[in-house]
Amino acid sequence: VQHQAKDGRQVCVESRQQLIETDGEILILETNHDITERKRAEGDNARMAAVAAAAHDALFGVTLDGRIEAWNPAAERLFGYTAAEAIGQHISEHDEQKNSLRRAGAGEAIAPYQTRRLRKDGSAVEVSVSLGPVKAPDGSIMAISVAMHDISDRKEWEARQRLMTRELAHRVKNSF
């Protein structure tokens, strides 16, 4: 139930009523519990879930020991694993990844770096990875967020550019 507090704030309360018989009279006992903060947090969570679902980058959350606990649709498309297959799996397969998890778990935001990851079908994909700590209300680190952006097209374009540059240099040398 929405109520207005004495100071003018809108608050959301969970209200319960109970009939009590005392001295032959029936009374109604009403208790109200302020759930405004919980409702705000639920709204924030719903908004963030919608953002993650709509994102084009693979976004997922991991526990401090590296187990996947959230997996968005873009991660499914990029890696080929459904959320049901990915959640609960451990991501730390490379030393660089273990180091990044350790640093993020200590509260450090990890700037994007480029690496290669394997898809479900065994093929490699070039990605840009960034990690960040997820903090609890008390400031402690409770999880790690991971974002991966597919840079395969850019890497392929860069390889073609290098090949074309080498070919051009070779032809120029031959001309002289």
Residue pairs with C-beta under 8 A, 6 or more apart in sequence:
1 12
1 13
1 14
1 15
1 32
2 10
2 11
2 12
3 10
3 11
3 12
3 13
3 32
4 10
4 11
5 11
10 36
11 34
11 36
12 34
12 35
12 36
12 39
13 32
13 33
13 34
13 35
13 36
14 32
14 33
14 35
15 30
15 31
15 32
15 33
16 30
16 31
16 32
16 33
17 28
17 29
17 30
18 28
18 29
18 30
18 31
19 26
19 27
19 28
19 29
20 26
20 27
20 28
20 29
21 27
52 59
52 70
52 72
53 72
53 73
55 72
55 74
56 74
57 74
57 147
57 148
57 149
57 150
58 72
58 74
58 75
58 77
58 78
58 79
58 127
58 146
58 147
58 148
58 149
58 150
59 70
59 72
59 74
59 75
59 145
59 146
59 147
59 148
60 68
60 70
60 71
60 72
60 75
60 86
60 145
60 146
61 68
61 69
61 70
61 134
61 143
61 144
61 145
61 146
62 68
62 69
62 91
62 101
62 143
62 144
62 146
63 69
63 143
63 144
64 101
64 105
64 141
64 142
64 143
64 144
65 90
66 90
66 91
66 92
66 97
66 98
66 101
67 88
67 89
67 90
67 91
68 86
68 87
68 88
68 89
68 90
68 91
69 87
69 88
69 143
70 83
70 87
71 81
71 82
71 83
71 86
71 87
75 81
75 83
75 86
75 148
76 82
76 83
76 86
78 119
78 125
78 127
78 148
78 150
79 86
79 117
79 119
79 120
79 125
80 119
80 120
80 121
81 89
81 120
85 120
91 97
91 101
91 146
92 98
92 101
94 115
96 113
96 115
97 115
100 110
100 113
100 129
100 131
101 131
101 144
103 110
103 131
104 110
104 131
104 132
104 133
104 141
104 144
105 133
105 141
105 144
106 133
106 141
107 133
107 135
107 141
108 133
109 130
109 131
109 132
109 133
110 129
110 130
110 131
110 132
111 130
112 128
112 129
112 130
112 149
113 128
113 129
113 130
114 126
114 127
114 128
114 129
114 151
115 126
115 127
115 129
116 124
116 125
116 126
116 127
117 124
117 125
117 127
117 148
118 124
118 125
119 125
125 150
125 152
126 150
126 151
126 152
126 154
126 155
127 148
127 149
127 150
127 151
128 148
128 149
128 151
129 146
129 147
129 148
130 146
130 147
131 144
131 145
131 146
131 147
132 144
132 145
133 141
133 143
133 144
133 145
134 141
134 142
134 143
134 144
134 145
135 141
135 142
136 142
